[in-house]
């Protein structure tokens, strides 16, 4: 039984996806793929009067074997020529390429406290998605990059998810979860070319931790591994860690949008959604420099404990002070 260690052992062109539960595995033209437990594999061998030598083990998913077998003997796989509409995440790499998983995204209800940001981002994305022909008429790749940056806890990813939900049917949507997956995305380029693809990258600084990843990111954003019909939406809490050759270059990131801590008006809008009867001018002033995540905690504790939100604010500030004292010099405020 041959164990493949590298995807380059299999050089056939990707022709579709085999589905196993929430997973979508790339499939080569000359392979039939199944994902089986050891017991299921043994039962299949007995049923079809095969031997273990008829199979090649490609890897595992959740302790289940990914096997290939001769199409002449078995042809039971359901092959998708493109990805069914959904939001996907890149998972581990196997010989035939990336495994994509349907994302189980569970998040709080989006509270629009700054309509201008999401409206502006939506308009930008809409102009891009709907003008593919104009890019091509200028002999340009249809691609764009948008980076959202700012301190943690202010909903950068939530803003992106709120916008892209409107494009699940019109676009392929893939969240890249590891920098090691970047070089394998080119295998999908032709297969998913029928409609634009939106890529999501959370915490961009994680993708430049070494020279190899930095190089792969540049090739993906604006090099030989770029896609025609590609929109990259990225976030970072640490813009100071990003090199200028990535962020200060249109065609890599064409727009850079700061998501700041909420203003007094924005704080009042957020608090009004949960504790409208407890809002005072003092509470608005005392929550200066609080992130959305911190405001959420104020609301939750005030409701659960039936407490004065100002008392909760004082406790949170004391906790932040202790955290800075005993857990290092963290420059981020709560």
NULO-57804 format. One line per 10 residues: number of its first residue (from 1); their letters; for each residue x, y, z of C-alpha. Coordinates in steps of 0.001 Angstrom, whole numbers. Layout:
// residues N
NUM) A) X:Y:Z ~ ...
//
This chain:
// residues 334
1) XXXXXXXXXX) 0:0:0 ~ 1591:3255:-1113 ~ 1487:6284:1173 ~ 1781:9605:-647 ~ 3811:12258:1155 ~ 3543:15138:-1311 ~ 832:16303:-3652 ~ 3326:16326:-6534 ~ 3181:12514:-6530 ~ -156:13052:-8287
11) XXXXXXXXXX) 158:15343:-11280 ~ -3228:15028:-12939 ~ -5422:18073:-13349 ~ -8028:18807:-10696 ~ -11446:18191:-12208 ~ -13807:18583:-9299 ~ -14545:18010:-5641 ~ -15546:14899:-3778 ~ -17811:15686:-815 ~ -17499:13977:2550
21) XXXXXXXXXX) -19819:15558:5091 ~ -18758:19197:5380 ~ -15454:18511:3629 ~ -14766:19072:-77 ~ -11660:17277:-1328 ~ -9979:18127:-4615 ~ -10176:15202:-7023 ~ -7767:14354:-9838 ~ -8953:13093:-13225 ~ -7380:9666:-12699
31) XXXXXXXXXX) -8551:9160:-9121 ~ -11710:8052:-7422 ~ -11743:9288:-3828 ~ -13556:7954:-781 ~ -13194:8743:2910 ~ -13712:5669:5071 ~ -13161:4342:8561 ~ -11034:1205:8831 ~ -14188:-898:9321 ~ -15862:653:6274
41) XXXXXXXXXX) -12749:17:4199 ~ -12638:-3652:5189 ~ -16360:-4058:4430 ~ -15905:-2499:997 ~ -13012:-4826:209 ~ -15088:-7864:1109 ~ -18177:-6652:-747 ~ -16330:-5978:-4011 ~ -13962:-8947:-3684 ~ -10935:-6675:-3753
51) XXXXXXXXXX) -7584:-6746:-1981 ~ -5895:-4053:22 ~ -3488:-3624:-2906 ~ -6280:-2174:-5033 ~ -6223:943:-2858 ~ -3835:3816:-2321 ~ -4002:5727:937 ~ -3664:9467:419 ~ -4060:10741:3961 ~ -6585:11048:6747
61) XXXXXXXXXX) -9457:13290:7846 ~ -10495:12987:11482 ~ -8890:9526:11738 ~ -10608:8303:8575 ~ -8583:7102:5597 ~ -8705:8949:2286 ~ -8312:6251:-350 ~ -8194:6134:-4130 ~ -9226:3147:-6216 ~ -9646:2059:-9827
71) XXXXXXXXXX) -12593:3741:-11552 ~ -13221:491:-13484 ~ -14078:-1357:-10270 ~ -16010:1302:-8396 ~ -17629:4525:-9489 ~ -19699:5682:-6555 ~ -18217:9119:-5837 ~ -20377:12203:-6251 ~ -18228:14726:-8088 ~ -18965:18438:-7966
81) XXXXXXXXXX) -17649:20391:-10942 ~ -17643:23545:-8829 ~ -18192:24437:-5198 ~ -21807:24552:-4030 ~ -22682:28039:-2760 ~ -21372:28467:767 ~ -18521:29959:2797 ~ -15517:27621:2972 ~ -12314:27382:4983 ~ -9058:25833:3819
91) XXXXXXXXXX) -8107:22831:5947 ~ -5149:20462:5852 ~ -3157:19639:2707 ~ -3138:16177:1146 ~ -1524:14749:-1992 ~ -4327:15915:-4256 ~ -4262:19440:-2813 ~ -6290:21380:-295 ~ -9296:20140:1576 ~ -12036:22743:1920
101) XXXXXXXXXX) -14621:22633:4684 ~ -17968:24363:4877 ~ -17519:27059:7496 ~ -19782:26825:10510 ~ -19874:30546:11237 ~ -21657:31427:14443 ~ -21506:35045:15523 ~ -23423:37668:17433 ~ -26015:39686:15606 ~ -24373:42530:13729
111) XXXXXXXXXX) -25265:45904:15211 ~ -24692:48648:12696 ~ -23295:51528:14729 ~ -21317:53035:11871 ~ -23377:52708:8727 ~ -20853:54619:6618 ~ -18128:51945:6916 ~ -20204:48941:5890 ~ -22024:50953:3209 ~ -18732:52143:1778
121) XXXXXXXXXX) -17239:48657:1799 ~ -20358:47155:233 ~ -20305:49769:-2544 ~ -16617:49085:-3201 ~ -17190:45334:-3461 ~ -20302:45778:-5592 ~ -18417:47944:-8100 ~ -15706:45326:-8304 ~ -17994:42295:-8694 ~ -20198:43898:-11340
131) XXXXXXXXXX) -17444:45292:-13582 ~ -15445:42253:-14608 ~ -15848:43093:-18304 ~ -14457:46601:-17815 ~ -11284:45191:-16278 ~ -10917:42800:-19199 ~ -11570:45552:-21743 ~ -8506:47294:-20306 ~ -6500:44040:-20485 ~ -6301:43942:-16683
141) XXXXXXXXXX) -6786:41073:-14288 ~ -10076:41380:-12462 ~ -8671:41487:-8931 ~ -8724:43726:-5880 ~ -7533:43772:-2266 ~ -9056:45481:786 ~ -7410:45565:4232 ~ -9254:46427:7440 ~ -6996:47351:10357 ~ -7362:48570:13925
151) XXXXXXXXXX) -7230:47430:17530 ~ -8767:44103:18502 ~ -12408:43724:19411 ~ -14016:46194:17024 ~ -15639:43774:14595 ~ -13400:43802:11508 ~ -14186:40196:10652 ~ -17853:40676:11550 ~ -18054:43584:9089 ~ -16557:41419:6339
161) XXXXXXXXXX) -18934:38541:7066 ~ -21913:40897:7062 ~ -20944:42155:3610 ~ -20053:38850:1951 ~ -23240:37079:3052 ~ -24892:39000:232 ~ -22530:37389:-2297 ~ -22686:33719:-1304 ~ -24647:32860:-4467 ~ -22697:35137:-6825
171) XXXXXXXXXX) -19164:34308:-5694 ~ -16995:31514:-4371 ~ -16030:32472:-802 ~ -12942:30904:786 ~ -11264:31781:4064 ~ -7534:31010:3962 ~ -6672:29644:7409 ~ -2921:29087:7043 ~ -94:30707:5046 ~ 1054:27210:4074
181) XXXXXXXXXX) -2127:26862:1983 ~ -1371:29800:-324 ~ 714:27923:-2890 ~ -1995:25268:-3318 ~ -4748:27704:-4216 ~ -3572:27897:-7825 ~ -4842:24319:-8262 ~ -8361:25708:-7871 ~ -7990:28665:-10202 ~ -9334:27142:-13420
191) XXXXXXXXXX) -12009:25052:-11717 ~ -13540:28088:-9989 ~ -13130:30551:-12854 ~ -16836:30710:-13755 ~ -17510:33342:-11077 ~ -15440:35667:-8874 ~ -13809:34295:-5727 ~ -13651:36232:-2458 ~ -10730:35237:-230 ~ -10772:36132:3472
201) XXXXXXXXXX) -7515:36402:5430 ~ -7788:37004:9174 ~ -4747:38572:10870 ~ -2541:39216:7878 ~ 588:39545:10036 ~ 409:35791:10682 ~ 1008:35240:6947 ~ 4413:36974:6925 ~ 6128:35153:9792 ~ 9016:34026:7573
211) XXXXXXXXXX) 10491:34768:4151 ~ 8861:31755:2511 ~ 5360:32754:3596 ~ 6065:36393:2687 ~ 7065:35324:-812 ~ 3991:33101:-1222 ~ 1733:35956:-110 ~ 3254:38357:-2644 ~ 2884:35801:-5437 ~ -750:35298:-4459
221) XXXXXXXXXX) -1641:38988:-4128 ~ 167:40295:-7185 ~ 2216:37628:-8918 ~ 2046:34435:-10932 ~ -382:32849:-8441 ~ -2910:35699:-8649 ~ -6378:34930:-9958 ~ -8506:36629:-12544 ~ -11704:37339:-10624 ~ -10139:37559:-7159
231) XXXXXXXXXX) -11127:39802:-4256 ~ -8997:39578:-1095 ~ -10525:40890:2143 ~ -7945:40891:4946 ~ -7801:42083:8549 ~ -5047:42866:11021 ~ -4744:44121:14581 ~ -1058:44866:14032 ~ -514:47092:10980 ~ 2915:48070:12307
241) XXXXXXXXXX) 4095:44488:11683 ~ 3221:44558:7980 ~ 6016:45429:5511 ~ 5471:48366:3177 ~ 5882:46183:86 ~ 2588:44504:1033 ~ 409:47361:2248 ~ 1785:50383:374 ~ 1197:48984:-3083 ~ -2056:49243:-5055
251) XXXXXXXXXX) -2919:45959:-6770 ~ -1927:44163:-3567 ~ -4178:46111:-1230 ~ -5978:48815:-3147 ~ -7909:50090:-134 ~ -6875:50246:3510 ~ -9656:51037:5977 ~ -9152:51802:9662 ~ -11710:50411:12112 ~ -11248:52511:15231
261) XXXXXXXXXX) -12640:52282:18746 ~ -16216:53590:18670 ~ -16901:57296:19048 ~ -19306:58600:21743 ~ -22221:58494:19284 ~ -21309:54954:18230 ~ -20976:53828:21868 ~ -24408:55224:22629 ~ -25908:53352:19651 ~ -24353:50068:20768
271) XXXXXXXXXX) -25337:50400:24435 ~ -28868:51412:23396 ~ -29323:48026:21746 ~ -28979:46261:25126 ~ -29367:48622:28098 ~ -31244:51663:26748 ~ -32654:52681:30156 ~ -29230:52730:31839 ~ -27397:55023:29443 ~ -26106:58270:30928
281) XXXXXXXXXX) -23623:60880:29755 ~ -21254:59655:32444 ~ -21423:56080:31116 ~ -20643:57310:27606 ~ -17651:59290:28925 ~ -16366:56469:31164 ~ -16291:54047:28235 ~ -13927:56216:26180 ~ -11385:53978:24365 ~ -13533:50886:24956
291) XXXXXXXXXX) -13751:48470:22040 ~ -16991:46915:20835 ~ -16004:43724:22669 ~ -15607:45681:25907 ~ -18972:47398:25468 ~ -20535:43995:24912 ~ -19110:42773:28225 ~ -20476:45843:30026 ~ -23947:45088:28668 ~ -23845:41362:29419
301) XXXXXXXXXX) -22697:41810:33023 ~ -25102:44668:33672 ~ -28008:42485:32507 ~ -26961:39181:34111 ~ -26027:40713:37447 ~ -28697:43407:37375 ~ -25812:45765:38119 ~ -24989:49397:37502 ~ -23022:49487:34216 ~ -20696:52104:35724
311) XXXXXXXXXX) -19672:49548:38360 ~ -18944:47041:35613 ~ -16802:49645:33815 ~ -14771:50258:36986 ~ -14205:46528:37449 ~ -13080:46126:33849 ~ -10609:48997:34144 ~ -9173:47468:37330 ~ -8836:44125:35556 ~ -7082:45770:32614
321) XXXXXXXXXX) -4659:47489:34982 ~ -3816:44179:36660 ~ -3381:42480:33296 ~ -841:45074:32199 ~ 1015:44785:35489 ~ 1254:41009:35724 ~ 933:39751:32146 ~ 3353:41948:30238 ~ 3382:45313:28562 ~ 461:45016:26204
331) XXXX) -168:48284:24372 ~ -3752:47392:23479 ~ -6504:48840:25609 ~ -9572:46838:26502
//
